[in-house]
Amino acid sequence: MPAIASLRRNRVELAWGVFALANLAAMRAWPQWETIPFHFIWVSLTLVYGLRVWRPRATALVLAAVAAATGALIAIEASEGDPMWGELLEVPLMSAMFLAMVWHARRRQAVLLSHQRFLADASHELRTPVTIARGHLELTGPDGSRTPEVTVALAELGRMQRIIERLLLLARTERPDPVPPVDIDIASFLEDVFVAWSEAAPRAWRLGPLAAGTLRAAPDRLRIALDALLENAVHYTEPGDRVALRASAHGSTLVIEVEDTGPGIPADAVDRIFERFGRGEPARSRDRGGTGLGLAIVAAVARAHHGSCTVATSEAGSTFSLTLPHFRPAPPRAPTIEYGAVSAHTPDTRAGSTDGRPEGLVEA
């Protein structure tokens, strides 16, 4: 339904509208306390704009409506009781403060968009020469006949290529244009991801338990995040170490966990591993071919879904938790009660049953 989809997209604005109307009613009902709901309206408007940067026309219309409504109520109270015209000065002052915040928010948004375009353009332009250089070096002969210098150059070009691909992926993930979400059967989705990775690396793979239900999300981006988490687990474990994938539901929230029995993450590195090029141990990450962008991509995908990604770590291993909203648990299945070897829902037609009822079922 288009109307329901529109309400979901604008639920923040809708909640703020209800809150603002309630405070306008409070200003009128309790004029002696009107400054409190007055400031609630303006502070909440500022917070909402920080979450959703509206277009200039929408911003102007909302600002005009709020200024007119709050100013009119203050003017009515001033005309009916003791004149407190000084309070009317708060309306233009609050408007000026809101406009200053709008300017900062739009300026920051422009910088972020420019940064994303630069990231995507630079990565795209670098990909072609790196691919050409790597292709020419690979023509020098098979691995055994190459000089050590050529082998090192190929390894570094391969690493550069992985970094460029990850940067392009990160730029696409952080694009402001929304990807239409769909309903994902989370158990089947995670099983597909698990099968692909369990065949790619010799680890003690474990799947489950898996919550039953559907998740409203962008499947491509969710797959990117899970691939990054599982790749990270593989990089920091050895053959025979355990890597587990599971999912649990908490109401309408789904928590997908990737657990490994690797060496863990140093305490001083936990706060930076979700940043771009942030690594727990830079030298070890380089030796293992890490780019330092995988977990940054996971964090970006989580933010795009209004979720989060956290990690719990110790010397015994690490567990990354991807928390996502908009999960709908599957309805519980009706249990099938069996008496002996015959289902209670199926009449027993075996010899010895004379009345059509299953054997062992005693009439009360």
N, C-alpha and C positions, 0 to 999 in steps of 0.2 A: 504494500500500500504506500503510495507516494506521501500521503499525509503523515503516516507513522514514521516513515524514513526521514521526513523533514523534521519532525519533533525530536528524533534521536540525534540528528546532526546539530540541532540548535538547543539541546537540553540545557546547556549552561546559560544561554540567554533567557530561556524560558524560566529557569529557576530564579535568575536574578530579577526578571520582571515581576514574578509573584512576590519576591522579597521586597522589592521597591514599592509595590502597591500596598503591601501590608504596613510599611513604614510611613507612607503617605497618609494612610488611614490613622495611624498612631499620632502623627503630627496634628491631625484635625481633632482627634478624640481627647488628647491630653496636651493642650497648648502650652501648659507650664513646663512640659518636658520636651517640647518640639525640637530643641537643638540636638537631642540624642538621635532620634530617628532620621533627622536631616543629615547628620554626618554619616550615619549608617548607609544611607542611600549613596552618597558620593564616594565613600570609601569602597563600598561593594562595586560600584561602577568602575572605579579604577582597577580593582582586582580582576573583574571580568575582562576589561580591555587588555590587561596583561596576559590573560589566557587566550583571548581571541582578538587579534589585531584586525579591526573592521576596516572596510574601505572608507575613504574620506566622506562620501555622501552619507553613509549609514552612521558614521561617527558624529557628523554635524546634526543629523536628525535626532539621535539619542540625546546628545548634549543639550539641544534646544528644548526637547521635551522635559528633561529632568530640571533644567534651569527654570523653565516656565512653571512647572508644577510646584516645585519647592518654593520659588519666589512668590507665587500667588498665595500659597498657604501662609507664608510669613506676613505678606501684606495684609491679608484678611485679618489675621490675629492682631496685627498692629493697629488696624483701623477700628477693630471692635473693642480693644482694651487699651491698656497703657501703651502709647506709641513708643515702639522700640525699633525705630527705623534703622538703627545701626546694624540690626541683624540682617537687613536686606543686603548690606555690603558683602556678606559672606557668599551670596550667590555668585557675583562676578569673580570674587577671589577664588572660590572653589572651581569655577569654570576655567580660570586662568591656570590653576594648578593642574587640572585635568588635561588641558591642552599642552602644558609643558611635558606631562607624562606621555601624551600621545606622540609628541615630537620625538622624544627619546626612543619610544617603542618602534616607531616607523623607521627611525634612523638605524636602530639595531637590526631590524628586519632587513633593511636594504643592504647592510654590511654582510649579513648572513647569506642572503641570496647571491650577492656578488662573490662571496667566498666559495659557495657551492658551484657557481658557474665556472670560476677559475679552476677549482679542483677537477671538475668534469672535463673542461677543455684541455687543461694541461695533461691530464692522464691520457686522454684520447690522442693527443698529438705525440706523446712519448711512446705510445704503444707500437706505432708503425716502425720507427727506426730501431727500436729494440728487437722487434720481431725479425726485421731484415738482417741486422747484425748477427743475431743468433743463428739464423738460417745459413748465412755465409760461413760462419765458423763450423757449423755441423757438417758442411761439405768438405772439410779438410780431411775426413777419413773416419773410420770406426774408432771406438774408444781406445783401443789398445795402441793405435798408431799416432794418437794426438800427443803433442808436447804438454808438459805440465801447465805451461802458461795458457794454452788454449783451453784445457780442461777447467782451469780456474775461471777464465773469462766466460766460458759457457755457464758455469755454475752461478756466477754473479749476474749474468744477463737473465738467467732463469729466475733468480730471486727478484731482480728488478721487474720482470714481467708479472710475477705474482703480486708484488706491491702495487703495480699499476692497475691490475685487474681488481684488486681489493679497493683501491681508491675510487675507481669507477663505480664499483658496487656500493660503496659507502655514499657516494654522491647521489646515486639513484635512490638509496634507502632514505636519505634525509630530504628528498624533494618535498616541497610543501603541498604539491597536488596529491590529494588522497587517492589511494588504491581501493576500488570497490571491494568491500569484504564479502565473503560468502560463508555459508555454514559448512564447517569441516567436521566430519566424523573423526574425532580425535584419536580413537583407538586404532582405526585403520591407517590414519595418517602417520602416527608414530611407528606403527609396525613397518610401514614402507621405508621410513627413514632408517629404522633399526636394521632391517635386512640389508639395505645398501651399504651401511657402514660395517656391519658384522662380517661382511665378505671382503672388506678392504684392508683389514689389519688383524693380525693374530693377537687378540685379547680375550680375556674371559668375559664375554659379553652377556649381559643380563637385561631382560626386558620385563617391565611390570613391577608392581601392578599398575594397570591403566584405568583411569576414570572413564566411564561410559557416558557419552553425550556428544553434543556438538558445540564447537567454538566458532564464534563470529570473528573472522580474521581474514587477512590476505594470505592465501596459502603459499605463494611464491616467497614472500618476505619471511614468513614463519619458517619455511624450509631453509632459507638462507641462515637464519639465526641458529637453528638446530644443527645445521652442518658445521657452523663455526664453533659451537660448543663441543660437538663430538670430535671435530678435528683438534681442538685444543686438548681434549682429554687424551686423544691418541698420541699427540706430540709429547706429552709429559708423562707417559707410561711406557712400560716395556712389555714385550710379549709375555703373556701369562697374568699380567695385572688386570684387575677387574674394572670394567666400564659398564655402568648401569644407566638405563633410561627408564623413567617412570613418570606417571602423572597422577595427581590427586586433585579432587574437587573440594572447594570450601564455599558452598552456596553457589553463587554465580561467578566465582573466581576459580580459575584453573592454574595450578602450579605444576610446571614441567621441570623435572630435576634430571641433571646429568651428573652422575657421581663417578669418581675415579679413585684409585688407590695409588696415585702418584706421590711425589715428594711434598705436595702442598705448596702454598704460596707464602713467601715471607710476610710477616705482619706489616712491615713498612711499605709493602708494595700493593696491598689490598686496595687502597684508596685510589690508585692510579691505573689499575689494569684495564678499566673500561674506557680509558682515554685513548686517543689515537697515538699509536706507537708506544703505548704504555705496556711494559713488560714486567713480569716478576723478577726475572734474572736476564738482563739484556744479552750477556754473552752466551748463555745456554740457549736462549731463543734463537739467536743467530745460527748457532751450530745445528739446531734442529730445523732450520728453514722457516722459522716464524717471521711474520711481517709486522706484528704488533697492531694489526687492524681488526682481527677477528672479533674480539670482545667489544671493540668500539661499534662494530656493525650490529652485534647482538643488542647492545644498549640502545642504538638508534631504532632498531625494529621494535623493541619493547616500548620506547617512548611513542612511536607512531601508533601503537595499539593501546595507548594510555595505560601501559603496564610498567613493569620494572624488572631488573635482573640483579640478583644479589649472589654472594658467594659465602659459604662457610668452609673454612679450611683449617687443617692441622697437619702435623707430620704424617698422619695416616692417610691423607688424601684431601680432595676438595669436592664440594657439591655446589654446583651452580643451579640456581632456582630462577626460572623464567615465569613470572607471575602475570597473568593476562585476565582481563575482565571479559564479560559477555559470553560466559559459558552457560549452557543449558544442559543440566544432567538428563540422562535418559530415564524415562519412567521405569520403575522397578518391574521386573517380570513376575507374573503370578507363579508361585511355586507349584510344582507338580508333585502331588503326594502319591507315593506308591505303597502298595500293600503286597509284601512278598516280591514277586517279579512282575506284577500286573499293575498298570496305572489305574488309579481310582477313577479316571475320566473315561476308561475304556471298558465296556462290558466284557466279562470273562465268558468265553464260549468254549473253554476247555471241558473235557469230561470231568464230571464231578460237580459242576456248577448247574444246579437245576432251576435256579430262579433268575438267571441273567446277571446276578451281582457277583463281583469279584470274590474269590475265595479269601477268607480271612477278614472280610468286612462284616462285622456283627451288627445286626439291627438293634437299636436301642429299645 
